[in-house]
Amino acid sequence: MATIPPEITGRAAADDSPLAVTVQRACELSGLGPTSIWGFLKDGRLEAVRVPGVRRTLVSYPSLARLLAPASASQPTPARRGRPRKIAPCE
């Protein structure tokens, strides 16, 4: 059963979200493929959790929630690239 954040449902809920999930579970929750999840772990957009003595990489649930947050809330709009547009003269 998928855990849906209270921001999406609009209902206040007890903090029952997991601390970390497996890569497979992160794929199920996000709809992304394992290659994308591993890529995000590699470039630092997702936080990896390693448990000593366990050969399994877990994904921090809060970092997954931040990655999937709406772009307007988490990241500023990127600057436009390229040559500036010419402004038409006023008549």
C-alpha positions as CSV (number, residue, x, y, z in Angstrom):
1,M,0.0,0.0,0.0
2,A,1.4,3.4,-1.0
3,T,1.9,6.1,1.6
4,I,0.5,9.4,0.2
5,P,1.9,12.5,1.9
6,P,-0.6,14.7,3.8
7,E,0.2,17.7,1.5
8,I,-1.4,15.8,-1.4
9,T,-4.4,14.3,0.4
10,G,-5.1,17.5,2.4
11,R,-5.6,15.5,5.6
12,A,-3.3,15.7,8.7
13,A,-1.8,12.4,9.5
14,A,0.6,11.1,12.1
15,D,4.1,10.9,10.9
16,D,4.1,7.3,9.8
17,S,6.2,7.7,6.7
18,P,9.2,5.4,6.6
19,L,12.7,6.6,7.2
20,A,14.1,4.9,4.1
21,V,12.8,2.7,1.3
22,T,14.5,0.2,-1.0
23,V,15.3,1.2,-4.6
24,Q,12.5,-1.1,-5.8
25,R,10.0,0.6,-3.4
26,A,11.2,4.0,-4.5
27,C,10.4,3.0,-8.1
28,E,6.9,2.0,-7.1
29,L,6.3,5.2,-5.1
30,S,7.7,7.6,-7.7
31,G,6.8,5.9,-10.9
32,L,10.5,6.3,-12.0
33,G,12.6,3.4,-13.2
34,P,15.5,1.9,-11.3
35,T,18.0,3.5,-13.7
36,S,16.6,6.9,-12.9
37,I,16.7,6.2,-9.2
38,W,20.3,5.1,-9.3
39,G,21.2,8.1,-11.4
40,F,19.6,10.4,-8.8
41,L,21.5,8.6,-6.1
42,K,24.8,9.0,-8.0
43,D,24.4,12.7,-8.7
44,G,23.2,13.5,-5.2
45,R,19.5,14.4,-5.9
46,L,18.5,11.5,-3.7
47,E,20.2,10.6,-0.4
48,A,21.5,7.0,0.0
49,V,21.2,5.3,3.4
50,R,23.7,2.5,4.1
51,V,23.3,0.3,7.1
52,P,26.6,-1.1,8.3
53,G,26.8,-4.9,7.7
54,V,23.9,-4.9,5.3
55,R,24.6,-5.1,1.5
56,R,21.6,-3.1,0.5
57,T,21.3,0.6,-0.5
58,L,18.2,2.4,0.8
59,V,16.8,5.7,-0.3
60,S,16.0,8.3,2.2
61,Y,12.2,8.9,2.1
62,P,12.5,12.6,2.9
63,S,14.9,13.1,-0.1
64,L,12.5,11.1,-2.3
65,A,9.6,13.4,-1.2
66,R,11.7,16.5,-1.9
67,L,12.6,15.2,-5.4
68,L,8.9,14.7,-6.2
69,A,7.7,18.0,-4.7
70,P,6.2,20.4,-7.2
71,A,9.0,22.4,-9.0
72,S,7.6,25.8,-7.9
73,A,7.8,24.9,-4.2
74,S,11.3,23.3,-4.2
75,Q,13.3,24.9,-7.0
76,P,13.6,28.4,-8.4
77,T,12.9,28.9,-12.1
78,P,16.0,28.5,-14.1
79,A,17.6,31.5,-15.8
80,R,16.9,31.8,-19.5
81,R,19.8,30.8,-21.7
82,G,20.9,32.2,-25.0
83,R,20.9,35.6,-26.6
84,P,18.4,38.2,-25.1
85,R,15.5,39.1,-27.3
86,K,15.4,42.4,-29.1
87,I,12.8,44.8,-27.7
88,A,10.5,46.3,-30.4
89,P,10.6,50.1,-30.5
90,C,7.5,51.8,-29.1
91,E,5.5,53.9,-31.6
